[in-house]
Amino acid sequence: MDWICKVIARLAALLMACIAFPASAGEAMPEVAAASVAPAEIRPALWKITDDDTTIWLFGTIHALPPGLTWFDGKVAEAFAESDELITEIAGEEPAEMQGVVLQKAMLGDGKTLRGLMSETERADYEAALTSLGLPLAVFDAFEPWYAAVGLSTLPLMRDGFVREHGVEEALDSRAKELGHAHAGLETSEYQLGLFDELPLDVQKRYLSEVVENLPTLKEDLHKMIAAWKTGDAEGLAALMNAQEDDPVLVETLLVNRNRTWAGWISERMGKPGKVFLAVGAGHLAGAGSVQEQLVARGLTAIRVQ
């Protein structure tokens, strides 16, 4: 289930802000030691699609990184400086502005409670997970399963300092402002939230159960993903992100369908002159159903340049 975390990483602060966590969950996050990796050792994957008058770079992101990693250099920095437009999954939205939308889409309603939807075994495992994080058992009772899954998969990382402020998108957005690049999004926060909200209830419950099951290795898995990203191991990273996902509805809804839509956007954008730096979650740029695979079906080829 780990790759799904990238879809909602930008929304993490918003989701957490909608719940009043107890002191143990809301205490200040520890400072994460700055990484001491030499710049030459960090070379995340980069692709390029080009024709006579248009270039689009494809860059896979990790939404939350430890501070101190020097990755924005070399070919990535050169491509970004050469471009005139930044495209990311979401752009220009403040979490505080979306709180009402989150609560509207995430609430169960009709007098239902999250734990009331669970079997005895599911409830026992879920409550054990909450207890391990120091959260009250009723903390997500009013919310749909997907919301609880997002919270459980995000909070441990936030506590350890893995926040989007240290992520790739924040660095790209900051540099775009410095260089005067336009910055637009492929999607909106409301759209991404809607993807989760519209999932069938049984799929949401399976999602939550998988998050609970994989919670003990969550941080270890993230470190493995970051290591693969730093070395440009796109296929290895995709394998890690997708290893625990076996629900075809989730894969089709949150990964393949979006990749297909983005490939359509790229195909259309190739009809206009210009240079675009397009950055999306790294899991979208490798493996079955990837953006590149969808582009091939449209007669376009993304060439690996780093």
C-alpha positions as a printed Julia matrix, in Angstrom:
306×3 Matrix{Float64}:
   0.0    0.0     0.0
   2.98   2.3     0.39
   2.77   3.91   -3.04
  -0.63   5.36   -2.2
   0.98   7.57    0.46
   2.47   9.68   -2.33
  -0.99  10.56   -3.64
  -1.99  12.22   -0.39
   1.36  13.36    0.98
   0.66  16.97    0.02
  -2.66  16.75    1.87
  -1.14  15.32    5.05
  -0.95  18.59    6.95
  -4.54  19.33    5.98
  -5.86  15.96    7.07
  -4.05  16.1    10.38
  -5.28  19.64   11.0
  -8.86  18.43   10.83
  -8.49  16.29   13.96
  -7.6   17.4    17.48
  -4.93  14.88   18.42
  -3.88  14.34   22.03
  -0.62  15.74   23.32
   1.31  12.56   22.58
   0.36  12.8    18.91
   0.71  16.54   18.61
   4.05  17.04   20.29
   6.78  18.8    18.35
   8.42  16.67   15.73
  12.06  15.83   16.36
  14.74  17.35   14.21
  15.84  14.89   11.57
  19.58  14.72   11.19
  20.69  16.25    7.92
  21.91  13.67    5.44
  25.6   13.63    4.66
  25.44  12.08    1.21
  27.81  13.54   -1.35
  25.96  15.32   -4.17
  27.46  13.01   -6.81
  25.8   10.05   -5.13
  22.27  11.4    -5.59
  21.04  11.09   -9.15
  17.26  10.6    -9.3
  15.75   9.44  -12.58
  14.94  11.96  -15.3
  13.35  11.43  -18.73
  12.79  13.68  -21.73
  10.2   13.76  -24.52
  11.04  16.06  -27.39
  10.13  17.1   -30.92
  11.11  20.02  -33.13
   9.77  22.76  -30.86
   8.66  21.13  -27.6
  10.48  19.46  -24.72
   8.88  17.89  -21.67
  11.05  16.49  -18.89
   9.58  13.82  -16.62
  10.88  13.76  -13.06
   9.8   11.36  -10.34
   9.42  12.85   -6.88
   9.48  11.69   -3.3
   6.99  13.81   -1.38
   8.81  13.73    1.96
  12.59  13.63    2.42
  14.99  14.12    5.31
  16.67  17.54    5.2
  20.14  18.02    3.81
  19.95  15.94    0.64
  21.63  17.64   -2.31
  19.71  16.39   -5.32
  18.74  19.59   -7.13
  21.88  19.84   -9.24
  23.43  18.31  -12.36
  21.04  17.37  -15.15
  17.96  17.94  -13.01
  18.93  21.53  -12.27
  19.96  22.11  -15.89
  16.66  20.79  -17.22
  14.7   22.88  -14.73
  16.59  26.06  -15.59
  16.06  25.42  -19.3
  12.32  24.94  -18.88
   9.81  27.76  -18.73
   6.97  25.99  -16.93
   6.66  23.67  -13.92
   3.83  21.14  -13.79
   3.17  19.1   -10.63
   0.27  16.98   -9.4
  -1.15  19.91   -7.41
  -0.14  23.57   -7.42
  -0.97  26.72   -5.51
  -3.35  25.34   -2.89
  -3.14  26.06    0.82
  -4.18  23.21    3.15
  -6.2   25.54    5.37
  -8.41  26.45    2.42
  -9.39  22.82    1.93
 -10.42  21.83    5.47
 -14.12  22.13    4.74
 -13.79  19.99    1.61
 -11.87  17.3     3.49
 -14.42  17.08    6.25
 -17.29  17.02    3.77
 -15.79  14.12    1.84
 -14.33  12.19    4.78
 -17.26  12.05    7.19
 -19.24   8.8     7.42
 -22.58  10.34    8.37
 -25.9    8.53    8.87
 -24.96   7.75   12.47
 -22.29   5.26   11.38
 -18.92   4.85   13.08
 -15.74   3.51   11.56
 -15.2    0.82   14.18
 -18.84  -0.16   13.82
 -18.07  -1.21   10.24
 -15.36  -3.63   11.34
 -15.33  -7.28   12.27
 -13.99  -8.17   15.71
 -10.61  -9.11   14.27
 -10.36  -5.96   12.14
 -11.32  -3.83   15.1
  -8.78  -5.45   17.41
  -5.95  -4.94   14.91
  -7.03  -1.38   14.19
  -7.27  -0.44   17.87
  -3.84  -1.96   18.52
  -2.43   0.26   15.77
  -4.02   3.37   17.3
  -2.67   2.45   20.72
   0.83   1.97   19.31
   0.71   5.56   18.05
  -0.71   6.96   21.28
  -4.03   7.87   19.66
  -7.45   7.6    21.33
  -9.51   4.72   20.0
 -12.32   7.01   18.85
 -10.08   9.44   16.96
 -11.3    8.41   13.49
 -14.72   7.03   14.43
 -16.64   9.69   12.52
 -14.61   9.25    9.34
 -14.51   6.96    6.34
 -11.89   4.17    6.26
  -9.7    5.88    3.66
  -9.27   8.9     5.94
  -8.14   6.74    8.85
  -5.74   4.91    6.53
  -4.2    8.19    5.4
  -3.84   9.36    8.99
  -2.23   6.14   10.17
   0.2    6.03    7.26
   1.14   9.69    7.58
   1.37  10.49   11.28
   4.39   8.28   12.13
   6.38   9.87    9.31
   5.36  13.39   10.31
   6.48  12.69   13.86
   9.91  11.7    12.55
  10.23  14.9    10.55
   9.36  13.5     7.14
   7.13  16.36    6.06
   6.37  17.82    2.65
   8.38  20.94    3.5
  11.45  18.73    2.97
   9.99  17.11   -0.13
  10.86  17.53   -3.78
   7.76  19.52   -4.75
   8.48  22.24   -2.22
  12.01  22.69   -3.59
  10.75  22.78   -7.16
   8.05  25.32   -6.33
  10.56  27.55   -4.55
  12.99  27.44   -7.48
  10.17  28.11   -9.95
   9.31  31.29   -8.08
  12.97  32.35   -8.08
  13.26  31.82  -11.84
   9.84  33.23  -12.68
   8.55  29.95  -14.1
   4.82  29.41  -14.4
   3.56  26.64  -12.1
   0.36  24.69  -12.72
  -1.15  21.44  -11.48
  -2.44  18.38  -13.28
  -5.08  17.91  -10.57
  -6.59  19.63   -7.55
  -6.71  18.58   -3.92
 -10.48  18.28   -4.18
 -10.13  15.89   -7.11
  -7.59  13.72   -5.29
  -9.76  13.6    -2.18
 -12.68  12.62   -4.37
 -10.76   9.61   -5.68
 -10.61   8.23   -2.15
 -14.13   9.26   -1.2
 -15.63   7.52   -4.24
 -13.89   4.21   -3.58
 -16.36   1.45   -2.65
 -16.55   0.95    1.11
 -15.14  -2.58    0.95
 -12.11  -1.28   -0.98
 -11.59   1.46    1.6
 -11.74  -1.11    4.39
  -9.14  -3.29    2.66
  -6.94  -0.23    2.22
  -7.17   0.51    5.94
  -6.47  -3.12    6.86
  -3.36  -3.14    4.67
  -2.11   0.09    6.25
  -2.62  -1.39    9.72
  -0.81  -4.58    8.69
   2.17  -2.71    7.23
   2.42  -0.03    9.92
   5.36  -1.68   11.76
   7.59  -1.42    8.67
   6.31   1.94    7.4
   9.44   3.96    8.18
  11.78   1.19    7.06
   9.92   0.99    3.76
  10.17   4.75    3.25
  13.92   4.67    3.81
  14.22   1.93    1.17
  12.19   4.02   -1.26
  14.35   7.08   -0.66
  17.5    5.0    -1.22
  16.14   3.73   -4.54
  15.09   7.23   -5.57
  18.53   8.68   -4.8
  20.26   6.18   -7.08
  17.76   6.53   -9.91
  16.52   2.96   -9.51
  13.1    3.69  -11.0
  12.01   0.07  -11.38
  13.2   -0.81   -7.88
  11.36   2.17   -6.45
   8.15   1.26   -8.26
   8.46  -2.32   -7.02
   8.79  -1.1    -3.43
   5.85   1.27   -3.78
   3.6   -1.36   -5.32
   4.84  -4.47   -3.47
   1.98  -4.63   -0.98
  -0.8   -3.58   -3.35
  -3.0   -6.32   -4.73
  -6.35  -4.54   -4.99
  -7.11  -3.97   -8.69
  -9.65  -1.23   -7.94
  -7.1    0.84   -6.05
  -4.42   0.28   -8.67
  -6.73   1.26  -11.51
  -8.26   4.26   -9.71
  -5.23   5.8    -8.04
  -2.46   4.81  -10.43
  -3.28   3.56  -13.93
  -6.24   5.83  -14.72
  -4.32   8.89  -13.59
  -1.25   7.85  -15.59
  -3.44   7.48  -18.66
  -4.91  10.95  -18.12
  -1.5   12.51  -17.61
  -0.18  10.84  -20.76
  -3.08  12.45  -22.6
  -2.11  15.83  -21.15
   1.5   15.33  -22.26
   0.43  14.28  -25.75
  -1.71  17.39  -26.12
   0.99  19.65  -24.66
   3.52  18.32  -27.19
   1.44  20.12  -29.82
   2.48  23.49  -28.38
   6.0   24.99  -28.46
   7.84  25.32  -25.16
   9.8   23.53  -22.48
   8.04  21.94  -19.52
   9.4   20.33  -16.35
   6.75  17.84  -15.22
   7.21  16.32  -11.76
   4.92  13.64  -10.33
   5.24  10.89   -7.74
   8.05   8.52   -8.72
   5.77   5.48   -8.58
   3.92   6.81  -11.62
   7.05   6.68  -13.79
   7.93   2.98  -13.65
   6.27  -0.41  -13.61
   3.15  -1.68  -15.32
   0.79   1.04  -16.49
   3.37   3.8   -15.99
   3.1    7.2   -17.65
   5.83   6.18  -20.09
   3.94   3.01  -21.0
   0.82   5.07  -21.62
   2.84   7.45  -23.8
   4.05   4.6   -26.02
   0.41   3.82  -26.78
   0.13   7.41  -28.03
   3.22   7.17  -30.21
   5.51   9.06  -27.82
   8.76   7.85  -26.29
  10.33   9.17  -23.09
  14.13   8.89  -23.22
  16.01   8.35  -19.95
  18.6   11.13  -19.58
  19.62  10.43  -15.98
